[in-house]
């Protein structure tokens, strides 16, 4: 796609800002890298870019569309009013505007944002996921016979490992009840408990629609974590750089894998991508056991597009520059309407 487009770059903002706000101070902070890199890439491609930060008011989006209707909406919204469960609602609103937009469809976001729904759909397609049980607020908490300890307890509809710590691993019914109640009461969310899969943890980025490309696989190395602590990607392990440095936790590209592993990983992620109707870009968090069983742990629609995050780094490893990655995502938005 070579023609110059009017692109509306929308993203979530932790506070209300007016239309036309330029985010000059915010873009100096690395926490805004995804938005800044995306804007710069779109401009490098020759597009006219308008930025719109949304906090808790949808009217700002409707006003912008009415007065300055774009050719494309580049959707980076992950939360609305600090609630990640409303990501799908914002995508649905954007879809109702009848303007091409990037990223996952609302239905895909709805399924992926709910860890139980995504696991149920993948199970239907005979893709391995950990055995799990959902605990809704106000209902009895107990240990079903079908679940084998240890378990990992997570918020049902949260993202980015929020609510996950070493305390999320439980090895008794008493610990399970305590952790589920913590999520119910302290996070005001439903919870899910799933069997802990002992194995190596990989991150697999996928892009495409009719033709799917699996990008080079990355892995988390848990370094010097104490032997008695489970190897899980907690919130600290993902976002606390001092914690990662202290324990030698690193995110790297995989080296040589055991024979047959790469093929299984690629095939499993392609099947999961199609099963969840992901038609833009995604990232799967997977575990592979010593017996080469591949489990989908998390299916992430519209994952972080920071140049230095998993998708951006995997694309670069595959010979796709960041600007070319953004170009592909834009093209996929238009292909979806054909």
C-alpha positions as CSV (number, residue, x, y, z in Angstrom):
1,X,0.0,0.0,0.0
2,X,1.7,3.1,-1.2
3,X,-0.9,5.9,-1.1
4,X,-0.7,8.4,1.7
5,X,-3.3,7.7,4.4
6,X,-5.0,9.7,7.1
7,X,-4.3,7.6,10.1
8,X,-5.8,8.0,13.5
9,X,-3.5,6.5,16.1
10,X,-5.6,5.7,19.2
11,X,-4.2,4.4,22.5
12,X,-5.2,4.4,26.1
13,X,-4.1,7.2,28.4
14,X,-4.0,7.1,32.2
15,X,-5.6,10.5,32.4
16,X,-7.9,12.6,30.3
17,X,-6.2,14.8,27.6
18,X,-7.9,17.0,24.9
19,X,-7.9,16.3,21.2
20,X,-4.8,17.6,19.5
21,X,-2.6,16.8,22.5
22,X,0.9,16.0,21.3
23,X,2.3,13.8,24.1
24,X,5.7,15.6,23.9
25,X,6.6,14.9,27.6
26,X,5.0,11.5,27.7
27,X,7.0,10.2,24.7
28,X,10.2,10.9,26.6
29,X,9.3,8.1,28.9
30,X,10.1,4.5,27.8
31,X,6.6,3.4,29.0
32,X,5.2,5.1,26.0
33,X,7.6,3.5,23.5
34,X,5.0,1.5,21.7
35,X,2.9,4.6,20.9
36,X,6.0,6.7,19.9
37,X,7.6,4.0,17.7
38,X,4.3,3.3,16.0
39,X,3.7,7.0,15.3
40,X,7.2,7.4,13.9
41,X,6.9,4.4,11.7
42,X,3.6,5.5,10.3
43,X,5.1,8.9,9.5
44,X,8.1,7.2,7.9
45,X,5.7,5.4,5.6
46,X,4.4,8.8,4.5
47,X,1.1,8.7,6.3
48,X,-0.6,11.7,7.9
49,X,-0.9,10.8,11.6
50,X,-3.3,12.2,14.2
51,X,-2.9,10.9,17.8
52,X,-5.7,10.4,20.2
53,X,-5.3,9.3,23.8
54,X,-8.4,7.9,25.5
55,X,-8.9,7.6,29.2
56,X,-12.6,7.2,30.2
57,X,-14.6,9.2,27.6
58,X,-15.6,7.7,24.2
59,X,-17.0,11.0,23.0
60,X,-13.5,12.3,22.3
61,X,-13.2,9.5,19.7
62,X,-16.7,10.1,18.2
63,X,-15.9,13.8,17.9
64,X,-12.6,13.2,16.2
65,X,-14.2,10.8,13.7
66,X,-17.1,13.2,12.9
67,X,-14.8,16.2,12.3
68,X,-11.7,14.5,10.8
69,X,-12.7,11.1,9.5
70,X,-9.5,9.0,8.9
71,X,-8.8,6.4,6.2
72,X,-7.5,4.0,9.0
73,X,-7.6,3.7,12.7
74,X,-4.5,2.2,14.2
75,X,-5.7,0.6,17.4
76,X,-3.3,0.4,20.3
77,X,-6.0,0.6,23.0
78,X,-5.4,-2.0,25.8
79,X,-7.5,-0.6,28.6
80,X,-10.4,1.8,29.1
81,X,-10.8,3.7,32.4
82,X,-7.9,1.5,33.7
83,X,-9.9,-1.7,33.0
84,X,-8.3,-4.2,30.6
85,X,-11.6,-6.2,30.2
86,X,-13.0,-3.2,28.3
87,X,-10.4,-3.5,25.5
88,X,-12.8,-5.6,23.5
89,X,-15.5,-3.0,23.9
90,X,-13.3,-0.3,22.5
91,X,-12.5,-2.5,19.5
92,X,-16.3,-3.1,19.0
93,X,-16.9,0.7,19.1
94,X,-14.2,1.2,16.5
95,X,-15.7,-1.5,14.3
96,X,-19.1,0.2,14.4
97,X,-17.5,3.3,12.9
98,X,-17.1,1.4,9.6
99,X,-13.5,2.4,9.2
100,X,-10.6,0.0,8.5
101,X,-8.7,-0.6,11.8
102,X,-5.7,-2.6,12.8
103,X,-5.5,-5.5,15.2
104,X,-7.8,-8.2,16.4
105,X,-11.6,-8.4,15.9
106,X,-13.8,-7.6,18.9
107,X,-14.9,-11.3,19.1
108,X,-11.3,-12.5,19.2
109,X,-10.4,-10.0,21.9
110,X,-13.4,-11.1,23.9
111,X,-12.3,-14.7,23.8
112,X,-8.6,-14.0,24.5
113,X,-9.2,-11.6,27.3
114,X,-11.1,-14.4,29.2
115,X,-8.6,-17.1,30.0
116,X,-11.3,-19.7,30.4
117,X,-13.0,-19.0,27.1
118,X,-9.8,-19.1,25.2
119,X,-8.8,-22.4,26.8
120,X,-12.2,-23.9,26.1
121,X,-12.0,-22.9,22.4
122,X,-8.5,-24.3,22.0
123,X,-9.5,-27.5,23.8
124,X,-12.4,-27.9,21.3
125,X,-9.8,-27.7,18.5
126,X,-7.7,-30.4,20.3
127,X,-4.9,-28.0,21.2
128,X,-3.3,-28.7,24.5
129,X,-3.9,-26.3,27.4
130,X,-3.5,-26.9,31.2
131,X,-6.5,-28.3,33.0
132,X,-8.3,-25.4,34.7
133,X,-11.2,-24.4,36.8
134,X,-13.0,-20.9,37.0
135,X,-13.9,-19.3,40.3
136,X,-16.5,-16.6,40.0
137,X,-16.9,-14.1,42.8
138,X,-19.6,-15.0,45.3
139,X,-19.3,-18.8,44.6
140,X,-17.8,-21.5,46.7
141,X,-14.1,-22.1,46.3
142,X,-12.9,-25.7,46.3
143,X,-10.4,-28.0,44.7
144,X,-12.0,-30.2,41.9
145,X,-10.8,-33.7,41.7
146,X,-9.8,-33.3,38.0
147,X,-7.1,-30.7,39.0
148,X,-3.6,-31.9,40.0
149,X,-1.5,-29.8,42.3
150,X,0.4,-27.6,42.1
151,X,-1.8,-24.9,40.5
152,X,-1.3,-21.4,39.4
153,X,-4.0,-18.9,40.2
154,X,-4.6,-15.9,38.0
155,X,-7.2,-13.1,37.5
156,X,-9.6,-14.4,34.8
157,X,-9.6,-11.3,32.6
158,X,-6.3,-9.5,33.4
159,X,-3.3,-9.1,31.1
160,X,0.4,-8.4,31.3
161,X,0.9,-10.8,34.2
162,X,-0.9,-8.4,36.6
163,X,-2.0,-10.3,39.7
164,X,0.7,-13.0,39.2
165,X,3.4,-13.5,41.7
166,X,5.3,-16.4,43.3
167,X,2.3,-16.6,45.7
168,X,0.1,-17.5,42.7
169,X,1.5,-21.0,42.8
170,X,-0.5,-23.1,45.3
171,X,0.1,-26.7,46.4
172,X,-2.9,-27.3,48.7
173,X,-6.6,-26.7,48.8
174,X,-6.1,-24.2,51.7
175,X,-3.6,-22.2,49.6
176,X,-5.9,-22.3,46.6
177,X,-8.8,-20.9,48.6
178,X,-6.6,-18.1,50.1
179,X,-5.2,-17.1,46.7
180,X,-8.6,-17.1,44.9
181,X,-10.1,-15.0,47.7
182,X,-7.2,-12.6,47.4
183,X,-8.1,-12.0,43.7
184,X,-11.8,-11.8,44.5
185,X,-11.4,-9.3,47.3
186,X,-8.2,-7.3,46.5
187,X,-8.5,-7.2,42.7
188,X,-12.3,-7.4,42.5
189,X,-12.0,-10.0,39.7
190,X,-13.0,-13.5,39.0
191,X,-10.2,-16.1,39.1
192,X,-8.9,-19.1,37.2
193,X,-6.7,-21.9,38.6
194,X,-4.8,-24.0,36.1
195,X,-2.3,-26.8,36.5
196,X,1.3,-25.7,36.6
197,X,3.1,-27.1,33.5
198,X,6.7,-27.9,34.3
199,X,8.8,-27.1,31.2
200,X,10.5,-24.4,29.2
201,X,8.5,-21.2,28.5
202,X,8.5,-19.7,25.0
203,X,6.9,-16.7,23.4
204,X,5.8,-17.1,19.8
205,X,4.7,-14.2,17.7
206,X,2.5,-14.7,14.6
207,X,1.4,-12.3,11.9
208,X,-0.9,-12.7,8.9
209,X,-4.4,-13.5,7.8
210,X,-4.7,-15.9,4.8
211,X,-1.0,-16.5,4.9
212,X,0.4,-16.9,8.4
213,X,4.0,-16.3,9.4
214,X,5.4,-17.5,12.6
215,X,8.3,-15.3,13.7
216,X,11.5,-16.5,15.5
217,X,10.8,-18.0,18.9
218,X,11.9,-16.3,22.1
219,X,12.4,-17.9,25.6
220,X,12.5,-16.7,29.2
221,X,15.5,-17.9,31.1
222,X,14.9,-17.9,34.8
223,X,18.5,-17.5,35.8
224,X,19.3,-17.7,39.5
225,X,15.8,-18.0,40.9
226,X,16.0,-20.3,44.0
227,X,15.4,-24.0,43.2
228,X,12.4,-24.2,45.5
229,X,10.6,-21.4,43.6
230,X,8.6,-22.2,40.5
231,X,9.7,-20.9,37.1
232,X,6.9,-18.6,36.2
233,X,6.7,-15.2,34.4
234,X,5.4,-13.1,37.3
235,X,4.6,-9.4,37.0
236,X,8.0,-8.6,38.6
237,X,9.8,-11.0,36.2
238,X,8.2,-9.2,33.2
239,X,8.2,-5.5,34.3
240,X,10.6,-5.0,37.2
241,X,14.1,-4.6,35.6
242,X,15.9,-4.5,38.9
243,X,14.2,-7.8,39.9
244,X,15.2,-9.4,36.6
245,X,18.8,-8.3,37.0
246,X,19.0,-9.5,40.6
247,X,17.8,-13.0,39.6
248,X,19.4,-13.2,36.2
249,X,16.1,-13.5,34.4
250,X,16.5,-12.9,30.6
251,X,14.3,-13.0,27.5
252,X,16.3,-14.3,24.6
253,X,16.0,-16.0,21.2
254,X,16.0,-19.8,21.5
255,X,19.2,-21.6,20.6
256,X,19.1,-25.2,19.2
257,X,16.0,-27.0,20.2
258,X,15.6,-30.8,20.6
259,X,14.7,-32.5,17.4
260,X,11.1,-32.0,16.4
261,X,10.4,-29.3,18.9
262,X,10.4,-26.3,16.5
263,X,8.0,-28.0,14.1
264,X,5.6,-28.8,16.9
265,X,5.7,-25.3,18.3
266,X,5.1,-23.7,14.8
267,X,2.3,-26.1,13.9
268,X,0.6,-25.7,17.3
269,X,0.7,-21.9,17.2
270,X,-0.6,-21.8,13.6
271,X,-3.5,-24.0,14.6
272,X,-4.2,-21.8,17.7
273,X,-4.0,-18.6,15.6
274,X,-6.7,-20.0,13.2
275,X,-8.8,-21.5,16.0
276,X,-9.1,-18.0,17.6
277,X,-9.6,-16.2,14.3
278,X,-6.6,-14.0,14.8
279,X,-6.2,-12.2,11.5
280,X,-3.6,-9.5,12.2
281,X,-0.9,-10.2,14.8
282,X,-0.7,-12.1,18.1
283,X,1.7,-13.7,20.6
284,X,1.4,-17.0,22.3
285,X,2.9,-17.9,25.6
286,X,3.6,-21.6,25.6
287,X,5.2,-24.3,27.7
288,X,7.0,-27.3,26.3
289,X,7.5,-30.3,28.6
290,X,10.5,-32.6,28.5
291,X,8.3,-35.0,26.7
292,X,7.8,-32.4,23.9
293,X,4.2,-31.7,24.7
294,X,3.3,-28.2,23.7
295,X,0.8,-26.3,25.9
296,X,-0.7,-22.9,25.1
297,X,-0.6,-21.0,28.4
298,X,-1.8,-17.6,27.1
299,X,-3.2,-16.4,23.8
300,X,-2.5,-12.6,23.4
301,X,-4.4,-10.7,20.8
302,X,-3.0,-7.2,20.0
303,X,0.2,-7.7,22.1
304,X,2.6,-4.9,22.9
305,X,4.0,-3.3,19.7
306,X,7.0,-1.7,21.5
307,X,10.0,-2.1,19.1
308,X,11.9,-3.8,21.9
309,X,9.1,-6.2,23.0
310,X,8.6,-9.8,21.8
311,X,6.7,-9.1,18.5
312,X,9.1,-6.3,17.5
313,X,12.2,-8.2,18.3
314,X,11.0,-11.4,16.6
315,X,10.1,-9.5,13.5
316,X,13.6,-7.9,13.4
317,X,15.2,-11.3,13.8
318,X,13.1,-12.5,10.8
319,X,14.5,-9.6,8.7
320,X,11.4,-7.4,9.1
321,X,12.2,-3.9,10.1
322,X,9.9,-2.2,12.6
323,X,8.6,0.2,9.9
324,X,8.0,-2.8,7.7
325,X,6.1,-4.6,10.5
326,X,3.8,-1.6,11.0
327,X,3.3,-1.5,7.2
328,X,2.2,-5.2,7.2
329,X,-0.2,-4.5,10.1
330,X,-1.7,-1.6,8.1
331,X,-2.1,-3.8,5.0
332,X,-3.8,-6.5,7.0
333,X,-6.4,-4.1,8.2
334,X,-7.4,-3.4,4.5
335,X,-7.2,-7.1,3.5
336,X,-9.7,-8.0,6.1
337,X,-12.3,-5.8,4.3
338,X,-11.8,-7.4,0.9
